[in-house]
Amino acid sequence: MFRLSLSALLSLCLATASAPVLASTVISRSFPANALERDWAYTIYLPTGYRANGARYPVLYLLHGNNGNAHDWITQGHLQSTADTLIERKEIPPLVIVMPQGGTDWYVDRKEKMETAFFSDLLLEIETHYAVANRRTGRMIGGVSMGGFGALRYALTQPDQFCGALLLSPAIYPNAPPPSSAARRVGVFGDRQFDLRIWNALNYPAQWARYMSGPYRLPIFIGAGNDDLTIQADASVLYTNLRLAGNPAALRIVDGGHTWEVWSALLPAALKYTLACAKPAQQEPER
């Protein structure tokens, strides 16, 4: 017969009492992405109480910065604890958060077909294997720095796919990237050297007129640090132009530079603003 000593039994009881019955989960996985012709890795946050056979959860896709890592959102942005706290306080609904590995591709179809892979492969992978929204009413997009460039591009070119967006220190430079920008060095916007024509063709001003003439408007949260001079100035211009065009938007400028300290501080407000567009999971119809 298996026996426990009194001290061992007491330790087990204390551990059980102090441990949460349920907890959020962060998982790293990969899948074969046809457009990339290779396996593609992503990190996914599943909220406390997530059930694969339950109602479909709102889903937020977050894009990391240049030469960063999908897991940066967790290790440096404190995304898991932030989302857990906001959900527990009922300030945002329980949601799934997907963070794909973007390398230095700037989320466009240049070095690789990253943009095609996002819409053709990643959405299908997530919506097939997880209980997440498969319509725009429960799907959101966001990003930091290079990921902010990608998130804004996706929001403006495919507004029928998302109900809201968040941009943290977006590297969107409406005229040209400054000499210090990685956009000039990563081999995306030009084959041998940086080509301003390619940058301008892919950047958000080229998508503006089509977006504004379409039927969808995405509320867009924009945040940056006040010491990140060029980016916070461009972020403010974007915010102003959105508001002048009648597009919902929010702007937050906080102390700091182009750092995870700034982005982590902005996350609670960004999540609350962006998640406001999501319909409750049980209202999300099957496609």
C-alpha positions in Angstrom: 0.0 0.0 0.0 1.3 3.5 -0.9 1.6 5.7 2.2 2.5 9.4 2.7 4.2 10.7 5.8 2.3 13.5 7.7 4.9 16.1 6.5 4.6 14.9 2.9 0.8 15.0 3.1 0.9 18.5 4.5 3.3 19.7 1.8 1.0 18.2 -0.9 -2.1 19.8 0.6 -0.4 23.2 0.8 0.9 22.9 -2.8 -2.5 21.9 -4.0 -4.2 24.8 -2.2 -1.8 27.4 -3.4 -1.8 26.2 -7.1 -4.4 27.5 -9.4 -6.9 24.9 -10.7 -6.5 26.3 -14.2 -3.9 28.6 -15.8 -3.1 30.2 -19.1 -0.7 28.4 -21.4 2.0 29.5 -23.8 3.0 26.9 -26.4 5.6 27.0 -29.2 4.8 25.0 -32.3 5.6 24.8 -36.1 3.7 23.7 -39.1 4.5 23.2 -42.9 3.7 26.6 -44.6 3.1 26.0 -48.3 3.9 29.6 -49.3 7.2 29.6 -47.5 8.1 26.0 -48.6 9.4 25.3 -45.1 8.1 24.8 -41.5 6.9 28.0 -39.9 7.1 28.4 -36.1 4.7 30.4 -33.9 4.0 30.9 -30.2 0.4 30.8 -29.0 -1.2 32.0 -25.8 -4.2 30.1 -24.6 -6.3 31.7 -21.8 -7.1 30.2 -18.5 -9.9 27.6 -19.0 -9.4 27.3 -22.7 -11.3 24.4 -24.2 -10.7 23.1 -27.7 -14.3 21.9 -28.0 -15.8 25.1 -26.6 -17.0 28.3 -28.1 -14.6 30.1 -30.5 -12.4 32.7 -28.7 -11.4 36.1 -30.2 -7.9 35.9 -31.6 -5.2 38.5 -31.8 -2.2 38.0 -34.1 0.9 39.9 -32.9 3.9 40.5 -35.1 7.4 41.0 -33.6 10.1 43.4 -34.5 13.1 43.2 -36.9 15.4 40.3 -36.1 13.3 39.7 -33.0 11.5 36.6 -31.8 7.9 35.6 -31.4 8.6 34.7 -27.8 9.8 38.3 -27.1 6.1 39.2 -26.5 6.2 36.8 -23.5 9.8 37.2 -22.1 10.2 40.9 -22.6 6.7 42.2 -23.2 5.2 40.3 -20.2 2.2 39.5 -22.4 1.0 36.4 -20.6 0.8 38.1 -17.2 -0.7 41.2 -18.7 -3.4 39.3 -20.5 -4.1 37.1 -17.5 -4.6 40.1 -15.3 -6.9 42.0 -17.7 -9.0 38.9 -18.3 -9.2 38.2 -14.5 -10.4 41.8 -14.0 -12.9 41.4 -16.9 -11.3 44.3 -18.7 -10.9 42.2 -21.8 -12.6 38.9 -22.8 -10.7 35.7 -22.8 -8.8 35.4 -26.0 -6.1 33.5 -27.9 -3.0 35.3 -29.0 -0.8 34.1 -31.9 2.8 35.3 -32.4 4.4 34.0 -35.6 8.2 34.1 -36.2 8.8 36.8 -38.8 12.6 37.0 -39.0 13.6 40.1 -40.9 11.0 39.7 -43.7 8.9 42.8 -42.8 5.8 40.6 -43.3 5.7 41.2 -47.1 6.2 39.0 -50.1 9.8 39.9 -50.9 12.5 37.6 -49.5 9.9 35.0 -48.8 6.1 35.0 -49.4 5.5 36.0 -45.8 2.4 38.0 -46.4 0.8 35.2 -48.5 1.8 32.6 -45.9 0.1 34.7 -43.1 -3.3 34.8 -44.9 -3.2 31.4 -46.7 -1.3 29.2 -44.3 -1.2 30.7 -40.7 -4.9 31.6 -40.5 -5.9 28.2 -41.7 -3.5 26.5 -39.3 -4.8 28.4 -36.3 -8.5 28.2 -37.2 -8.2 24.4 -37.9 -6.4 23.4 -34.7 -7.7 25.9 -32.1 -11.1 27.2 -31.0 -10.7 30.7 -32.4 -12.8 33.2 -34.4 -12.7 32.6 -38.1 -14.4 35.9 -39.1 -13.4 39.5 -38.8 -15.7 40.2 -35.9 -13.4 38.2 -33.6 -10.0 38.6 -35.3 -7.4 41.4 -34.6 -3.9 42.3 -35.8 -1.1 44.0 -34.1 2.7 44.5 -34.1 5.7 46.2 -32.7 8.3 48.2 -34.8 8.7 46.1 -38.0 5.6 44.2 -36.8 3.8 47.5 -36.7 4.7 48.1 -40.3 3.2 44.6 -41.1 0.2 45.0 -39.0 -0.8 48.4 -40.5 -0.2 47.0 -44.0 -2.5 44.0 -43.3 -5.1 46.2 -41.7 -5.3 48.6 -44.6 -5.0 46.0 -47.4 -7.3 43.3 -45.9 -9.7 45.2 -43.6 -12.3 42.6 -44.2 -10.2 40.1 -42.2 -9.8 42.1 -38.9 -12.0 44.2 -36.6 -9.2 46.1 -34.9 -5.4 46.8 -34.9 -2.7 47.9 -32.4 0.6 49.4 -33.4 3.5 49.8 -30.9 6.3 52.1 -32.2 5.4 51.2 -35.8 8.3 51.5 -38.2 6.0 53.1 -40.9 8.2 56.0 -42.1 5.7 57.5 -44.6 8.5 59.2 -46.7 11.6 57.0 -46.3 13.3 55.1 -43.5 16.1 57.0 -41.8 19.7 55.9 -42.4 19.7 54.0 -39.1 16.6 51.9 -40.0 17.0 48.1 -40.5 14.6 48.4 -43.4 17.6 49.7 -45.5 19.8 46.7 -44.7 17.7 43.6 -44.6 17.4 42.9 -48.3 13.6 43.2 -48.4 13.1 46.6 -50.1 15.5 46.1 -53.0 17.5 43.2 -54.4 21.0 44.5 -54.0 20.4 47.8 -52.2 17.5 49.7 -50.7 15.1 50.9 -53.3 12.8 53.7 -52.2 10.2 52.8 -55.0 9.7 49.4 -53.5 9.4 50.8 -50.0 6.8 53.3 -51.1 4.8 50.7 -53.0 4.6 48.5 -50.0 4.2 51.1 -47.2 0.9 52.3 -45.9 0.4 55.6 -47.8 0.1 53.6 -51.0 -2.8 51.6 -49.5 -4.6 54.6 -48.0 -6.9 55.6 -50.8 -8.2 52.1 -51.4 -8.8 51.5 -47.7 -10.6 54.8 -47.2 -12.8 54.1 -50.2 -13.8 50.7 -48.9 -16.6 49.6 -46.6 -14.6 48.7 -43.5 -13.0 50.9 -40.8 -10.7 49.4 -38.2 -10.2 51.1 -34.8 -6.4 51.5 -34.5 -4.4 51.9 -31.3 -1.1 53.6 -31.8 1.6 54.0 -29.1 5.2 55.0 -28.9 7.9 56.4 -26.6 8.6 60.1 -26.5 12.3 59.6 -27.0 11.7 57.6 -30.1 11.6 60.8 -32.0 11.1 59.9 -35.7 8.7 57.0 -34.9 6.6 58.9 -32.4 6.3 61.8 -34.9 5.2 59.5 -37.7 2.8 57.7 -35.3 1.2 61.1 -34.4 0.8 61.9 -38.1 -0.9 58.6 -38.8 -3.2 59.1 -35.8 -4.1 62.6 -37.0 -4.8 61.5 -40.5 -7.0 58.6 -39.3 -9.0 60.9 -37.1 -9.4 63.6 -39.8 -10.7 60.8 -42.1 -13.3 59.7 -39.5 -11.5 56.5 -38.7 -11.5 55.5 -35.0 -8.0 55.7 -33.4 -6.3 56.2 -30.1 -2.8 57.6 -29.5 -0.6 57.1 -26.4 2.9 58.6 -26.1 4.8 57.5 -22.9 8.2 58.2 -21.5 11.0 56.1 -23.1 12.5 55.0 -26.4 12.3 52.1 -28.8 12.3 49.5 -26.1 10.3 46.6 -24.6 10.0 48.7 -21.5 7.8 51.1 -23.4 5.9 48.4 -25.3 5.2 46.4 -22.1 3.8 49.6 -20.5 1.6 50.3 -23.5 0.2 46.8 -23.7 -2.7 47.0 -21.2 -4.2 50.1 -22.9 -3.5 48.6 -26.4 -5.2 45.3 -25.5 -8.3 47.0 -23.9 -8.8 49.3 -26.9 -8.3 46.7 -29.6 -10.3 43.9 -27.9 -13.3 46.3 -27.7 -14.2 45.4 -31.3 -14.4 41.6 -30.7 -17.7 39.9 -30.4 -18.2 37.4 -27.6 -17.0 33.9 -28.5 -20.5 32.3 -28.4 -21.7 34.8 -31.0 -19.0 33.8 -33.5 -20.8 31.6 -36.1 -19.2 28.7 -37.8 -18.0 29.2 -41.4 
